[in-house]
Amino acid sequence: MTGTRHHRDGEQARSGTVSPRRSGTTTDRHIVRISGREPAYPARARRRGIEGDVEIEIALDRTGAVVDVQILDARPPGVFERAVRRAVAGWLFQVPTGEGPLRLRETIRFRLTSR
């Protein structure tokens, strides 16, 4: 799943692909995010021209609600993690009937672009 959020001055925070994982094994089931916004680009990082990536693991309950977010890797560290946690906590996914709980991995990419 890919998403883009436009910021006031044309900069974007892009999300990467969601790779569904269930109990440590990959599943081919299609899981779709049905609500929630992309992480906000931290103002300080934007002003300093910092770009980066945050790899996360998301735990979902049977309804598709996020119950836990683990930061697996962040480059650079200490810049984007808070924005990612805040946004992802409000995401909701469509989970196939009878599935769950599930764990997903996603890399959120923060890139500065101009129009």
C-alpha positions in Angstrom: 0.0 0.0 0.0 1.4 3.4 -0.9 0.2 6.8 0.4 1.2 10.4 0.1 0.5 13.3 2.3 1.1 16.8 0.9 2.4 19.4 3.3 1.8 23.2 3.3 4.8 24.0 1.2 4.6 21.1 -1.2 6.8 18.7 0.8 5.6 15.1 1.1 6.0 12.2 3.6 5.5 8.9 1.7 4.8 5.6 3.1 6.1 2.4 1.7 4.7 -1.0 1.1 2.8 -3.0 3.8 4.1 -6.6 4.0 1.5 -8.7 5.9 3.0 -11.0 8.5 1.2 -13.5 10.7 2.8 -15.1 13.8 6.2 -14.7 12.2 5.2 -16.2 8.8 4.3 -14.4 5.7 0.8 -14.6 4.4 -0.6 -13.8 1.0 -3.8 -12.4 2.4 -4.5 -8.8 1.2 -4.7 -6.4 4.1 -5.8 -2.8 3.3 -5.5 0.3 5.4 -9.0 1.8 5.4 -8.4 4.9 7.6 -5.7 7.0 9.2 -3.4 9.7 8.0 0.2 9.6 7.0 2.7 10.8 9.6 3.3 14.5 9.7 6.8 15.6 8.6 8.5 17.0 11.7 9.0 20.7 11.3 12.5 20.7 12.6 13.5 17.9 10.1 11.9 19.8 7.3 13.7 23.1 8.1 17.0 21.2 8.3 16.4 19.3 5.1 16.5 15.9 6.8 15.1 12.9 5.1 14.8 9.4 6.4 13.1 6.0 6.8 11.4 4.3 9.8 10.8 0.5 9.6 8.0 -0.6 11.9 6.1 -3.6 12.9 2.4 -3.1 13.6 0.2 -5.5 15.6 -3.5 -5.6 14.7 -6.4 -7.1 16.5 -9.2 -9.1 14.8 -11.1 -5.8 14.0 -8.0 -4.3 12.2 -7.3 -1.8 14.9 -3.6 -1.1 15.7 -2.8 -2.5 19.2 1.0 -2.0 19.1 3.7 -0.3 17.1 7.4 -1.3 17.3 10.2 0.7 15.8 12.5 -1.8 14.2 14.9 0.7 12.6 15.1 4.5 12.1 17.5 6.4 9.9 18.5 8.8 11.1 17.6 7.8 14.7 15.6 10.1 16.9 14.0 12.2 14.2 10.9 10.6 12.8 9.8 8.0 15.3 7.4 10.1 17.3 5.5 11.2 14.2 5.3 7.6 13.0 4.0 6.3 16.4 1.4 9.0 16.6 0.0 8.5 13.1 0.1 4.7 13.1 -1.7 4.4 16.4 -4.8 5.8 14.6 -4.7 3.6 11.6 -7.4 1.0 10.9 -7.0 -2.0 8.5 -9.5 -4.2 6.7 -8.6 -7.7 7.9 -10.0 -10.8 6.0 -12.8 -12.5 7.9 -11.5 -15.0 10.4 -8.0 -13.6 10.4 -6.2 -11.9 13.2 -4.5 -11.0 15.2 -1.9 -10.1 12.6 1.5 -8.4 12.5 2.5 -6.2 9.6 5.8 -4.6 8.6 6.0 -1.3 6.8 8.7 1.2 6.0 7.7 4.8 6.2 9.8 7.1 4.0 10.2 10.8 4.6 11.3 12.7 1.5 11.4 16.4 0.8 10.2 17.3 -2.7 9.3 20.5 -4.4 6.6 21.1 -7.0 
